[in-house]
Amino acid sequence: MDLKRQAEQQLQRADFNKYELHDITGISLHKDGHQAKARAFLRAAGNPYLFRVGDIGVHVAFSGETGDTLQDRMCRLLSKSI
């Protein structure tokens, strides 16, 4: 099952608990290169479509009207200084 579909199904569960999501609060993305940052993020988040930052559940979705994929968007985000 793909991660996007898995995230959507998890959100639909009656017993959904955001505190069961991976918390990425403590990750450090001060690594060189997009691939190293992406690996660190994916390792911490588990599912890049559904994770938690502290007490906030994050569900990543976008229209895709630009033709970008999640990978395109993540690379663009991770290439910025954060």
Number of C-alpha atoms within 10 A of each C-alpha: 5 7 13 17 11 13 17 13 11 15 15 9 9 7 8 12 11 17 14 10 17 19 20 18 12 9 12 12 17 12 11 9 12 17 13 14 19 20 12 17 19 13 14 18 20 15 19 21 17 22 23 18 15 12 10 11 17 15 16 13 10 11 8 9 7 7 8 12 13 16 11 10 12 16 16 11 13 18 15 8 7 8
